[in-house]
Amino acid sequence: MGVRRIVALAGSARRGSLNKQLARVAAARVSALGGEGVFLDLADYRMPLYDGDYETANGVPDPAHALGEQVAAADGLMIASPEYNGAYPALLKNTIDWLTRIDRRIWARPTALLSASPGPGGGRRGLVVLRLALGHLRVPLLDRQFSLPSAGEALAGDELRDAGATAELDQLVSELLAAAEARS
């Protein structure tokens, strides 16, 4: 089994985002479990809102191509998404839309969904809607997902404070690494 490259990204560009912190933790857990965990910050890939007229006039923006190359080079993906009003954020939707304009198959790699929230739900409702959207694109999603409630207290830098939450995240990472290995 070769080292599998797993890209973790968050559906938030905000510096203090709990989901961005969770994506970093997830990438670190990938590396701790024998993979290559890579965190990509969507703030580094600023793209205009998708608009067919813009695309006709200007083509797909360079940041979308740069991000698309990173995603295409991955064996698997981890997406940590905030819950905004019961759904996932526009930033993540826009990212998905632009990358499908490059090649819809770019998302065709094993993908794990995660969420973090300061509230008791852990952002799970947003993952339901995200799962539906990615399912429409035929993204091979893991059945298991990870939600972190009270995330402000649960996250400590690049790790989780609770051993049980770490074990749960490690289980998800292990399943994703196995799915990435099986795909190759």
Accessible surface in RSA format (square Angstrom, percent):
REM  Atomic radii and reference values for relative SASA: ProtOr
REM  Chains: A
REM  Algorithm: Lee & Richards
REM  Probe-radius: 1.40
REM  Slices: 20
REM RES _ NUM      All-atoms   Total-Side   Main-Chain    Non-polar    All polar
REM                ABS   REL    ABS   REL    ABS   REL    ABS   REL    ABS   REL
RES MET A   1   166.70  86.3  84.54  55.9  82.16 195.6  64.65  55.0 102.05 135.2
RES GLY A   2    41.89  51.7   0.00   N/A  41.89  51.7  34.12  93.6   7.77  17.4
RES VAL A   3   103.30  68.0  78.95  71.5  24.35  58.7  80.46  69.9  22.84  61.9
RES ARG A   4    35.97  15.1  35.24  18.0   0.73   1.7   0.00   0.0  35.97  21.8
RES ARG A   5    45.40  19.1  45.35  23.1   0.05   0.1  20.76  28.4  24.64  14.9
RES ILE A   6     0.27   0.2   0.22   0.2   0.05   0.1   0.22   0.2   0.05   0.1
RES VAL A   7     0.00   0.0   0.00   0.0   0.00   0.0   0.00   0.0   0.00   0.0
RES ALA A   8     0.34   0.3   0.34   0.5   0.00   0.0   0.34   0.5   0.00   0.0
RES LEU A   9     0.00   0.0   0.00   0.0   0.00   0.0   0.00   0.0   0.00   0.0
RES ALA A  10     1.63   1.5   0.81   1.3   0.82   1.9   0.81   1.1   0.82   2.2
RES GLY A  11     0.45   0.6   0.00   N/A   0.45   0.6   0.00   0.0   0.45   1.0
RES SER A  12     6.32   5.3   3.49   4.7   2.84   6.5   3.03   6.5   3.29   4.6
RES ALA A  13    22.45  20.6  13.04  20.1   9.42  21.4  13.28  18.7   9.18  24.3
RES ARG A  14   149.05  62.6 136.72  69.7  12.32  29.3  76.96 105.2  72.08  43.7
RES ARG A  15   223.64  93.9 201.86 102.9  21.78  51.9  80.84 110.5 142.81  86.6
RES GLY A  16    51.14  63.1   0.00   N/A  51.14  63.1  33.92  93.1  17.22  38.6
RES SER A  17     4.78   4.0   2.29   3.1   2.48   5.7   0.53   1.1   4.25   5.9
RES LEU A  18    35.76  19.9  34.15  24.4   1.61   4.0  34.15  24.0   1.61   4.3
RES ASN A  19     5.37   3.7   5.37   5.2   0.00   0.0   0.00   0.0   5.37   5.2
RES LYS A  20     4.89   2.4   4.89   3.0   0.00   0.0   1.88   1.7   3.01   3.2
RES GLN A  21    47.00  26.3  46.93  34.3   0.07   0.2  14.89  31.7  32.11  24.4
RES LEU A  22     0.00   0.0   0.00   0.0   0.00   0.0   0.00   0.0   0.00   0.0
RES ALA A  23     1.08   1.0   0.52   0.8   0.56   1.3   1.08   1.5   0.00   0.0
RES ARG A  24    91.99  38.6  87.64  44.7   4.35  10.4  27.94  38.2  64.05  38.8
RES VAL A  25     0.08   0.1   0.08   0.1   0.00   0.0   0.08   0.1   0.00   0.0
RES ALA A  26     0.03   0.0   0.03   0.0   0.00   0.0   0.03   0.0   0.00   0.0
RES ALA A  27     6.94   6.4   6.21   9.6   0.74   1.7   6.72   9.5   0.22   0.6
RES ALA A  28    41.05  37.7  28.98  44.7  12.07  27.5  36.65  51.6   4.40  11.7
RES ARG A  29    57.48  24.1  57.48  29.3   0.00   0.0   4.59   6.3  52.89  32.1
RES VAL A  30     0.21   0.1   0.21   0.2   0.00   0.0   0.21   0.2   0.00   0.0
RES SER A  31    59.35  50.2  42.22  56.3  17.13  39.5  31.09  66.2  28.26  39.6
RES ALA A  32    65.47  60.2  23.64  36.5  41.83  95.2  36.39  51.2  29.08  77.0
RES LEU A  33    67.38  37.5  42.02  30.1  25.36  63.8  47.58  33.4  19.80  53.3
RES GLY A  34    48.49  59.8   0.00   N/A  48.49  59.8  36.54 100.3  11.94  26.7
RES GLY A  35    10.16  12.5   0.00   N/A  10.16  12.5   0.80   2.2   9.36  21.0
RES GLU A  36    80.10  46.0  77.25  58.4   2.85   6.8  29.21  56.5  50.89  41.5
RES GLY A  37    19.67  24.3   0.00   N/A  19.67  24.3   0.00   0.0  19.67  44.0
RES VAL A  38    29.81  19.6  26.70  24.2   3.11   7.5  29.81  25.9   0.00   0.0
RES PHE A  39    47.93  24.0  25.79  16.0  22.15  57.6  25.79  15.6  22.15  63.4
RES LEU A  40    15.62   8.7  14.25  10.2   1.36   3.4  15.62  11.0   0.00   0.0
RES ASP A  41    23.86  16.7  20.71  20.6   3.16   7.5   6.18  14.5  17.68  17.6
RES LEU A  42     2.68   1.5   0.72   0.5   1.96   4.9   0.72   0.5   1.96   5.3
RES ALA A  43    24.47  22.5  14.63  22.6   9.84  22.4  14.68  20.7   9.79  25.9
RES ASP A  44   109.14  76.5  77.55  77.2  31.59  74.7  25.05  58.9  84.10  83.9
RES TYR A  45    31.87  14.9  30.01  17.1   1.85   4.8  11.11   8.4  20.75  25.6
RES ARG A  46   162.97  68.4 150.24  76.6  12.73  30.3  72.26  98.8  90.71  55.0
RES MET A  47    30.67  15.9   3.68   2.4  26.99  64.3   6.45   5.5  24.22  32.1
RES PRO A  48    51.14  37.3  37.84  34.5  13.30  48.4  50.07  41.3   1.07   6.7
RES LEU A  49   135.48  75.4 125.04  89.5  10.44  26.2 125.04  87.8  10.44  28.1
RES TYR A  50    72.40  33.8  49.37  28.1  23.03  59.9  41.16  30.9  31.24  38.5
RES ASP A  51    68.73  48.1  62.69  62.4   6.04  14.3  20.45  48.1  48.28  48.2
RES GLY A  52    34.91  43.1   0.00   N/A  34.91  43.1  25.46  69.9   9.45  21.2
RES ASP A  53   116.79  81.8 110.32 109.8   6.48  15.3  29.34  69.1  87.45  87.2
RES TYR A  54    76.51  35.7  70.14  39.9   6.37  16.6  49.66  37.3  26.85  33.1
RES GLU A  55    29.48  16.9  25.72  19.5   3.77   9.0  11.34  21.9  18.14  14.8
RES THR A  56   123.56  87.9  91.09  92.4  32.46  77.4  73.44  98.6  50.12  75.8
RES ALA A  57    83.15  76.5  43.59  67.3  39.56  90.0  52.74  74.3  30.41  80.6
RES ASN A  58    91.38  63.0  55.62  53.8  35.76  86.1  18.04  43.4  73.34  70.9
RES GLY A  59    29.99  37.0   0.00   N/A  29.99  37.0  27.70  76.0   2.29   5.1
RES VAL A  60    25.48  16.8  12.21  11.1  13.27  32.0  12.21  10.6  13.27  36.0
RES PRO A  61    15.15  11.0   6.38   5.8   8.77  31.9  15.15  12.5   0.00   0.0
RES ASP A  62   116.71  81.8 110.32 109.8   6.39  15.1  33.22  78.2  83.50  83.3
RES PRO A  63    42.35  30.9  37.87  34.5   4.48  16.3  42.24  34.9   0.11   0.7
RES ALA A  64     0.00   0.0   0.00   0.0   0.00   0.0   0.00   0.0   0.00   0.0
RES HIS A  65    77.01  42.1  75.31  52.3   1.70   4.4  49.76  51.3  27.25  31.7
RES ALA A  66    45.43  41.8  39.48  60.9   5.95  13.5  42.88  60.4   2.55   6.8
RES LEU A  67     0.00   0.0   0.00   0.0   0.00   0.0   0.00   0.0   0.00   0.0
RES GLY A  68     2.51   3.1   0.00   N/A   2.51   3.1   2.51   6.9   0.00   0.0
RES GLU A  69   124.24  71.3 113.93  86.2  10.31  24.5  44.97  87.0  79.26  64.7
RES GLN A  70    59.87  33.5  59.19  43.3   0.68   1.6   2.78   5.9  57.08  43.3
RES VAL A  71     0.00   0.0   0.00   0.0   0.00   0.0   0.00   0.0   0.00   0.0
RES ALA A  72    53.84  49.5  38.23  59.0  15.61  35.5  38.54  54.3  15.30  40.5
RES ALA A  73    65.40  60.1  38.42  59.3  26.98  61.4  50.66  71.3  14.74  39.0
RES ALA A  74     3.06   2.8   0.00   0.0   3.06   7.0   0.01   0.0   3.06   8.1
RES ASP A  75    30.47  21.3  30.47  30.3   0.00   0.0   0.48   1.1  29.99  29.9
RES GLY A  76     0.00   0.0   0.00   N/A   0.00   0.0   0.00   0.0   0.00   0.0
RES LEU A  77     0.01   0.0   0.01   0.0   0.00   0.0   0.01   0.0   0.00   0.0
RES MET A  78     1.11   0.6   0.61   0.4   0.50   1.2   0.68   0.6   0.43   0.6
RES ILE A  79     0.30   0.2   0.30   0.2   0.00   0.0   0.30   0.2   0.00   0.0
RES ALA A  80     0.41   0.4   0.15   0.2   0.26   0.6   0.15   0.2   0.26   0.7
RES SER A  81     0.77   0.6   0.14   0.2   0.62   1.4   0.14   0.3   0.62   0.9
RES PRO A  82    12.76   9.3  11.68  10.6   1.08   3.9  12.67  10.5   0.09   0.5
RES GLU A  83    42.55  24.4  17.46  13.2  25.09  59.7   8.16  15.8  34.38  28.1
RES TYR A  84   110.93  51.8 102.74  58.5   8.19  21.3  81.28  61.1  29.65  36.5
RES ASN A  85   162.47 112.0 117.53 113.6  44.94 108.2  42.45 102.2 120.02 116.0
RES GLY A  86    26.89  33.2   0.00   N/A  26.89  33.2  15.30  42.0  11.58  25.9
RES ALA A  87    32.24  29.6  32.24  49.7   0.00   0.0  32.24  45.4   0.00   0.0
RES TYR A  88    29.11  13.6  15.40   8.8  13.70  35.7   8.64   6.5  20.47  25.2
RES PRO A  89     3.38   2.5   2.39   2.2   0.99   3.6   3.38   2.8   0.00   0.0
RES ALA A  90    72.33  66.5  59.52  91.8  12.81  29.1  64.68  91.1   7.65  20.3
RES LEU A  91    57.09  31.8  48.43  34.6   8.66  21.8  53.51  37.6   3.58   9.6
RES LEU A  92     0.00   0.0   0.00   0.0   0.00   0.0   0.00   0.0   0.00   0.0
RES LYS A  93    96.91  47.3  96.91  59.5   0.00   0.0  65.65  59.1  31.26  33.3
RES ASN A  94    12.28   8.5  10.67  10.3   1.62   3.9   4.67  11.2   7.61   7.4
RES THR A  95     0.59   0.4   0.59   0.6   0.00   0.0   0.02   0.0   0.57   0.9
RES ILE A  96     7.31   4.2   7.31   5.4   0.00   0.0   7.31   5.3   0.00   0.0
RES ASP A  97    35.05  24.5  33.84  33.7   1.21   2.9   7.93  18.7  27.12  27.0
RES TRP A  98     0.00   0.0   0.00   0.0   0.00   0.0   0.00   0.0   0.00   0.0
RES LEU A  99     0.00   0.0   0.00   0.0   0.00   0.0   0.00   0.0   0.00   0.0
RES THR A 100    27.48  19.5  16.68  16.9  10.80  25.7   6.14   8.3  21.34  32.3
RES ARG A 101   124.08  52.1 100.59  51.3  23.49  55.9  10.62  14.5 113.46  68.8
RES ILE A 102    57.42  32.7  28.21  21.0  29.22  70.4  32.23  23.2  25.20  68.4
RES ASP A 103    50.22  35.2  43.32  43.1   6.90  16.3  20.81  49.0  29.41  29.3
RES ARG A 104   123.80  52.0 117.68  60.0   6.11  14.6  52.65  72.0  71.15  43.1
RES ARG A 105   177.64  74.6 170.25  86.8   7.39  17.6  76.63 104.7 101.01  61.2
RES ILE A 106    12.13   6.9   6.41   4.8   5.72  13.8  12.04   8.7   0.09   0.2
RES TRP A 107     1.01   0.4   0.95   0.5   0.06   0.2   1.01   0.5   0.00   0.0
RES ALA A 108    43.22  39.7  37.47  57.8   5.75  13.1  38.48  54.2   4.74  12.6
RES ARG A 109    16.98   7.1  16.98   8.7   0.00   0.0   0.00   0.0  16.98  10.3
RES PRO A 110     8.24   6.0   8.24   7.5   0.00   0.0   8.24   6.8   0.00   0.0
RES THR A 111     0.23   0.2   0.05   0.0   0.18   0.4   0.05   0.1   0.18   0.3
RES ALA A 112     0.08   0.1   0.00   0.0   0.08   0.2   0.08   0.1   0.00   0.0
RES LEU A 113     0.70   0.4   0.33   0.2   0.37   0.9   0.33   0.2   0.37   1.0
RES LEU A 114     0.50   0.3   0.50   0.4   0.00   0.0   0.50   0.4   0.00   0.0
RES SER A 115     0.00   0.0   0.00   0.0   0.00   0.0   0.00   0.0   0.00   0.0
RES ALA A 116     3.91   3.6   0.00   0.0   3.91   8.9   0.00   0.0   3.91  10.4
RES SER A 117    23.10  19.5  22.60  30.2   0.50   1.1   4.90  10.4  18.20  25.5
RES PRO A 118   102.57  74.8  85.44  77.9  17.13  62.3  86.15  71.1  16.41 102.0
RES GLY A 119    23.63  29.1   0.00   N/A  23.63  29.1  22.87  62.8   0.76   1.7
RES PRO A 120   124.00  90.4 110.20 100.5  13.80  50.2 113.18  93.4  10.82  67.2
RES GLY A 121    35.09  43.3   0.00   N/A  35.09  43.3  31.26  85.8   3.83   8.6
RES GLY A 122     0.06   0.1   0.00   N/A   0.06   0.1   0.00   0.0   0.06   0.1
RES GLY A 123     2.65   3.3   0.00   N/A   2.65   3.3   0.81   2.2   1.84   4.1
RES ARG A 124   117.28  49.2 116.61  59.4   0.67   1.6  46.36  63.4  70.92  43.0
RES ARG A 125   167.35  70.3 164.00  83.6   3.35   8.0  68.40  93.5  98.95  60.0
RES GLY A 126     0.75   0.9   0.00   N/A   0.75   0.9   0.75   2.1   0.00   0.0
RES LEU A 127     0.26   0.1   0.17   0.1   0.09   0.2   0.24   0.2   0.03   0.1
RES VAL A 128    88.10  58.0  85.11  77.1   2.98   7.2  87.40  75.9   0.70   1.9
RES VAL A 129    54.88  36.1  54.44  49.3   0.44   1.1  54.44  47.3   0.44   1.2
RES LEU A 130     0.00   0.0   0.00   0.0   0.00   0.0   0.00   0.0   0.00   0.0
RES ARG A 131    65.27  27.4  63.79  32.5   1.49   3.5  46.53  63.6  18.74  11.4
RES LEU A 132   128.24  71.4 117.81  84.3  10.42  26.2 120.73  84.8   7.51  20.2
RES ALA A 133    32.07  29.5  20.87  32.2  11.20  25.5  29.80  42.0   2.27   6.0
RES LEU A 134     0.15   0.1   0.15   0.1   0.00   0.0   0.15   0.1   0.00   0.0
RES GLY A 135    38.45  47.4   0.00   N/A  38.45  47.4  25.25  69.3  13.20  29.6
RES HIS A 136   137.38  75.1 116.11  80.7  21.27  54.4  84.76  87.4  52.62  61.2
RES LEU A 137    27.08  15.1  15.39  11.0  11.69  29.4  15.62  11.0  11.46  30.9
RES ARG A 138   208.61  87.6 188.01  95.8  20.60  49.0  69.32  94.7 139.29  84.4
RES VAL A 139     9.02   5.9   0.30   0.3   8.72  21.0   0.39   0.3   8.63  23.4
RES PRO A 140    62.51  45.6  48.16  43.9  14.34  52.1  61.12  50.5   1.39   8.6
RES LEU A 141    33.51  18.7   9.23   6.6  24.28  61.0   9.56   6.7  23.94  64.4
RES LEU A 142    22.94  12.8  19.60  14.0   3.34   8.4  22.35  15.7   0.59   1.6
RES ASP A 143   140.40  98.3 115.21 114.7  25.19  59.6  38.84  91.4 101.56 101.3
RES ARG A 144    84.33  35.4  74.02  37.7  10.31  24.5  22.66  31.0  61.67  37.4
RES GLN A 145    51.84  29.0  37.60  27.5  14.24  33.9  17.38  37.0  34.46  26.1
RES PHE A 146     1.93   1.0   1.89   1.2   0.04   0.1   1.93   1.2   0.00   0.0
RES SER A 147    17.23  14.6   4.35   5.8  12.87  29.7   3.43   7.3  13.79  19.3
RES LEU A 148     8.08   4.5   8.08   5.8   0.00   0.0   8.08   5.7   0.00   0.0
RES PRO A 149    51.30  37.4  47.79  43.6   3.51  12.8  47.79  39.5   3.51  21.8
RES SER A 150    50.38  42.6  50.25  67.1   0.13   0.3  21.02  44.8  29.36  41.1
RES ALA A 151     0.00   0.0   0.00   0.0   0.00   0.0   0.00   0.0   0.00   0.0
RES GLY A 152    42.00  51.8   0.00   N/A  42.00  51.8  22.33  61.3  19.67  44.0
RES GLU A 153   123.87  71.1 117.16  88.6   6.71  16.0  68.69 132.9  55.18  45.1
RES ALA A 154    18.61  17.1  12.56  19.4   6.04  13.7  18.53  26.1   0.08   0.2
RES LEU A 155     7.18   4.0   1.06   0.8   6.13  15.4   1.06   0.7   6.13  16.5
RES ALA A 156    31.71  29.2  20.99  32.4  10.72  24.4  27.39  38.6   4.32  11.4
RES GLY A 157    49.06  60.5   0.00   N/A  49.06  60.5  39.11 107.3   9.96  22.3
RES ASP A 158    91.23  63.9  79.01  78.6  12.22  28.9  22.82  53.7  68.41  68.2
RES GLU A 159   112.51  64.6 112.34  85.0   0.17   0.4  26.12  50.5  86.39  70.5
RES LEU A 160    12.94   7.2   0.77   0.6  12.17  30.6   0.77   0.5  12.17  32.7
RES ARG A 161   161.55  67.8 123.65  63.0  37.90  90.2  50.93  69.6 110.62  67.0
RES ASP A 162    80.39  56.3  76.00  75.6   4.38  10.4  27.76  65.3  52.63  52.5
RES ALA A 163    84.26  77.5  69.37 107.0  14.89  33.9  75.42 106.2   8.84  23.4
RES GLY A 164    46.85  57.8   0.00   N/A  46.85  57.8  36.90 101.3   9.95  22.3
RES ALA A 165    14.39  13.2  11.11  17.2   3.27   7.4  13.36  18.8   1.03   2.7
RES THR A 166    30.95  22.0  30.95  31.4   0.00   0.0  26.83  36.0   4.12   6.2
RES ALA A 167    61.97  57.0  50.77  78.3  11.20  25.5  56.20  79.1   5.77  15.3
RES GLU A 168    78.06  44.8  73.66  55.7   4.40  10.5  22.49  43.5  55.57  45.4
RES LEU A 169     0.00   0.0   0.00   0.0   0.00   0.0   0.00   0.0   0.00   0.0
RES ASP A 170    26.98  18.9  26.71  26.6   0.28   0.7  12.30  28.9  14.69  14.6
RES GLN A 171    89.14  49.8  83.04  60.7   6.10  14.5  25.09  53.4  64.06  48.6
RES LEU A 172     0.53   0.3   0.53   0.4   0.00   0.0   0.53   0.4   0.00   0.0
RES VAL A 173     0.21   0.1   0.21   0.2   0.00   0.0   0.21   0.2   0.00   0.0
RES SER A 174    54.58  46.1  47.78  63.8   6.80  15.7  32.64  69.5  21.93  30.7
RES GLU A 175    61.35  35.2  55.01  41.6   6.34  15.1  34.48  66.7  26.88  21.9
RES LEU A 176     0.29   0.2   0.29   0.2   0.00   0.0   0.29   0.2   0.00   0.0
RES LEU A 177     9.46   5.3   9.46   6.8   0.00   0.0   9.46   6.6   0.00   0.0
RES ALA A 178    61.52  56.6  50.74  78.3  10.78  24.5  56.84  80.1   4.67  12.4
RES ALA A 179    29.37  27.0  18.84  29.1  10.53  24.0  26.13  36.8   3.23   8.6
RES ALA A 180     1.60   1.5   0.00   0.0   1.60   3.6   0.00   0.0   1.60   4.2
RES GLU A 181    52.19  30.0  47.36  35.8   4.83  11.5  23.38  45.2  28.81  23.5
RES ALA A 182    86.96  80.0  50.78  78.4  36.18  82.3  62.67  88.3  24.29  64.3
RES ARG A 183   115.76  48.6  80.37  41.0  35.39  84.3  37.24  50.9  78.52  47.6
RES SER A 184    94.66  80.0  29.29  39.1  65.37 150.6  59.47 126.6  35.19  49.3
END  Absolute sums over single chains surface
CHAIN  1 A     8544.6       6620.5       1924.1       4537.2       4007.4
END  Absolute sums over all chains
TOTAL          8544.6       6620.5       1924.1       4537.2       4007.4
